[in-house]
Amino acid sequence: METDPANPRKSKLVRFVLHRLCLVIGTIAMCATIYQVGMNLAFDANLRADSPVDHIVLPIVHLIAAVFFLVLVVWVLRRLNWFDRFWVSLFTWGGARRASVGFAILATLLAIFYAEEN
């Protein structure tokens, strides 16, 4: 976003308002999604979309809720020092080597398990 050098307070106000608006919209979408999932689980019935608009609106609300949840989780984890170090170490050659060795061990154990079962 471009900042206006003549009025820096205006750009801060716009960022503040947009941040709060995204928080409110994300919270409402999360509540609506949790309500729908809770009703589906509690009554063992699928809440059906009655109108064609619901077939468009509900997936958009669920998408907004999922993105809001992921951003919230990443925001919380970024506040932790160990997660920051872990995230950086994932994208090094040493981290890639450890991951490939771990996947090889996991694949070997799965192959042994399925060979034993047969």
FIVEXTOR-893461 format. One record per atom (N, C-alpha, C): residue in one letter; x, y, z negated. Coordinates in steps of 0.2 Angstrom, whole numbers, padded with zeros to 4 digits, always signed. Each point is the difference from the previous one (the first is absolute). Layout:
BEGIN
aXYZ/...
END
This chain:
BEGIN
m+0004-0006+0000/m-0004+0006+0000/m+0004+0006+0000/e-0001+0005+0004/e+0004+0006+0000/e-0002+0004-0006/t+0006+0003-0002/t-0001+0005-0006/t+0000+0007+0003/d-0004+0004-0003/d+0000+0007+0002/d+0005+0004-0004/p+0006+0003+0002/p+0004+0003-0004/p-0002+0006-0003/a-0006+0003+0003/a-0002+0006-0003/a-0005-0001-0006/n-0003-0006+0000/n-0004-0002-0006/n+0001-0007-0002/p+0005-0001-0004/p+0001-0007-0003/p-0005-0003-0004/r-0004+0005-0004/r-0005-0003-0004/r-0006-0003+0004/k-0001+0002+0006/k-0005-0002+0004/k+0001-0008+0002/s+0006-0001+0002/s+0002-0007+0001/s+0000-0005-0006/k+0002+0003-0005/k-0001-0004-0007/k-0007-0002-0001/l-0004+0005+0001/l-0007+0000-0002/l-0004-0005+0005/v+0002+0000+0006/v-0002-0005+0005/v+0002-0007-0001/r+0006-0001-0002/r+0003-0007-0002/r-0004-0002-0006/f-0001+0004-0005/f-0004-0001-0006/f-0007-0003+0001/v-0003+0004+0004/v-0007-0001+0002/v-0001-0007+0004/l+0005-0001+0005/l+0000-0006+0004/l+0001-0006-0005/h+0005+0001-0004/h+0002-0006-0005/h-0006-0002-0004/r-0003+0005-0003/r-0006-0002-0004/r-0006-0003+0004/l-0001+0003+0006/l-0005-0003+0004/l+0001-0007+0002/c+0006-0002+0002/c+0002-0007+0001/c-0001-0004-0006/l+0002+0002-0006/l-0001-0003-0006/l-0008-0002-0001/v-0004+0005+0001/v-0007-0001-0001/v-0003-0005+0005/i+0002+0001+0007/i-0003-0004+0005/i+0003-0007-0001/g+0006-0001-0002/g+0003-0007-0001/g-0004-0003-0006/t-0001+0004-0006/t-0003-0003-0006/t-0007-0002+0002/i-0004+0004+0004/i-0007-0002+0002/i+0000-0006+0004/a+0005-0001+0005/a+0000-0006+0004/a+0002-0006-0004/m+0004+0001-0005/m+0002-0006-0004/m-0006-0002-0004/c-0004+0005-0003/c-0005-0002-0004/c-0006-0003+0004/a-0001+0002+0006/a-0005-0003+0004/a+0002-0007+0002/t+0006-0001+0002/t+0003-0007+0002/t-0001-0004-0006/i+0002+0002-0006/i+0000-0004-0006/i-0007-0002-0002/y-0005+0005+0001/y-0007-0002-0001/y-0002-0005+0005/q+0001+0001+0006/q-0002-0005+0005/q+0003-0007-0001/v+0006-0001-0002/v+0003-0006-0001/v-0003-0003-0007/g-0001+0004-0005/g-0003-0002-0006/g-0007-0003+0001/m-0004+0004+0004/m-0007-0003+0001/m+0000-0006+0004/n+0005-0001+0005/n+0000-0006+0004/n+0002-0006-0005/l+0005+0001-0004/l+0002-0005-0005/l-0005-0002-0005/a-0003+0005-0003/a-0005-0001-0005/a-0006-0003+0002/f-0003+0001+0006/f-0006-0002+0002/f+0000-0006+0005/d+0007-0002+0002/d+0001-0005+0005/d-0004+0001+0006/a-0001+0006+0002/a-0003+0002+0006/a+0004+0005+0004/n+0000+0000+0006/n+0003+0005+0004/n-0004+0006+0001/l+0002+0006-0002/l-0004+0006+0001/l+0001+0002+0007/r-0006-0001+0004/r+0000+0001+0007/r+0000+0007+0002/a+0003+0002+0005/a-0001+0007+0003/a-0007+0000+0004/d-0004+0004-0002/d-0007+0001+0003/d+0000+0004+0006/s+0004+0005+0001/s+0000+0004+0006/s+0006-0001+0004/p+0000+0002+0006/p+0006+0000+0004/p+0006+0005-0003/v-0002+0005-0003/v+0004+0005-0003/v+0004-0003-0005/d-0003-0005-0004/d+0004-0003-0006/d+0006-0005+0003/h-0001-0002+0006/h+0005-0004+0003/h+0006+0004+0002/i-0001+0007+0000/i+0006+0004+0002/i+0003+0003-0007/v-0005+0002-0004/v+0002+0004-0006/v+0003-0005-0005/l-0002-0006-0001/l+0003-0004-0006/l+0007-0002+0002/p+0002-0002+0006/p+0007-0002+0001/p+0004+0006-0001/i-0002+0006+0002/i+0004+0006-0001/i+0001+0002-0007/v-0005-0001-0004/v+0000+0001-0007/v+0005-0005-0003/h+0000-0007+0002/h+0004-0005-0003/h+0007+0002+0002/l+0001+0002+0006/l+0007+0002+0003/l+0003+0006-0004/i-0004+0005-0002/i+0002+0005-0004/i+0002-0002-0007/a-0004-0005-0003/a+0001-0002-0006/a+0007-0004+0000/a+0001-0004+0005/a+0006-0004+0000/a+0006+0004+0001/v+0000+0005+0004/v+0005+0005+0001/v+0002+0004-0007/f-0006+0002-0003/f+0001+0004-0006/f+0003-0005-0006/f-0002-0006+0000/f+0003-0005-0005/f+0007-0001+0001/l+0002-0001+0007/l+0007-0001+0001/l+0004+0006-0001/v-0002+0006+0001/v+0004+0006-0001/v+0000+0001-0008/l-0005-0002-0003/l+0000+0001-0007/l+0005-0005-0004/v+0001-0006+0003/v+0004-0005-0003/v+0008+0002+0002/v+0001+0002+0006/v+0006+0003+0002/v+0002+0006-0004/w-0004+0004-0001/w+0001+0006-0004/w+0002-0002-0007/v-0003-0004-0003/v+0001-0003-0007/v+0007-0003+0000/l+0001-0004+0005/l+0006-0004+0000/l+0007+0004+0001/r-0002+0006+0004/r+0006+0004+0002/r+0002+0004-0007/r-0004+0000-0005/r+0002+0004-0006/r+0004-0004-0004/l+0001-0007+0001/l+0004-0004-0004/l+0007-0001+0004/n+0005+0001-0005/n+0007+0000+0003/n+0002-0007+0003/w-0002-0005-0003/w+0002-0007+0002/w-0003-0001+0007/f-0006+0002+0001/f-0003-0001+0007/f+0003+0004+0005/d+0002+0006-0001/d+0004+0004+0005/d+0007-0004+0002/r+0003-0003-0005/r+0006-0003+0001/r-0001-0007+0004/f-0006-0003-0002/f-0002-0006+0004/f-0002+0001+0007/w-0003+0006+0001/w-0003+0001+0007/w+0006+0002+0004/v+0005+0003-0002/v+0006+0002+0004/v+0004-0006+0001/s+0001-0005-0005/s+0004-0006+0001/s-0004-0005+0005/l-0006+0001+0001/l-0003-0004+0005/l+0002+0001+0007/f+0003+0006+0002/f+0002+0001+0006/f+0007+0001+0001/t+0004-0005-0003/t+0007+0000+0001/t+0001-0007+0003/w+0007-0001+0002/w+0002-0006+0003/w+0000-0006-0005/g+0002+0002-0006/g+0000-0004-0006/g-0007-0003-0002/g-0005+0005+0000/g-0007-0002-0001/g-0003-0004+0005/a+0002+0001+0006/a-0002-0004+0006/a+0003-0007-0001/r+0006-0001-0002/r+0003-0006+0000/r-0003-0004-0006/r-0001+0003-0006/r-0004-0003-0005/r-0007-0002+0001/a-0003+0004+0004/a-0007-0002+0002/a+0000-0006+0005/s+0005+0000+0005/s+0000-0006+0004/s+0002-0006-0003/v+0004+0000-0005/v+0002-0006-0004/v-0006-0002-0004/g-0003+0005-0003/g-0006-0002-0004/g-0006-0003+0004/f-0001+0002+0006/f-0005-0003+0005/f+0002-0007+0002/a+0007-0001+0001/a+0002-0006+0002/a-0001-0005-0006/i+0002+0002-0006/i-0002-0005-0006/i-0007-0001+0000/l-0004+0005+0001/l-0007-0001-0001/l-0003-0005+0006/a+0003+0001+0006/a-0002-0005+0005/a+0002-0007-0001/t+0006-0001-0003/t+0002-0006-0002/t-0004-0004-0005/l-0002+0004-0005/l-0004-0003-0005/l-0007-0002+0002/l-0003+0005+0005/l-0006-0002+0002/l+0000-0006+0005/a+0006-0001+0004/a+0001-0006+0004/a+0000-0006-0004/i+0004+0000-0006/i+0001-0005-0004/i-0007-0002-0003/f-0004+0005-0003/f-0006-0002-0003/f-0005-0003+0005/y+0000+0002+0006/y-0005-0003+0005/y+0003-0007+0002/a+0006+0000+0001/a+0003-0007+0002/a-0001-0005-0006/e+0000+0002-0006/e-0002-0004-0006/e-0007-0002+0000/e-0004+0004+0002/e-0008-0001+0000/e-0002-0005+0005/n+0004+0000+0006/n-0002-0004+0005/n+0003-0007-0001/
END
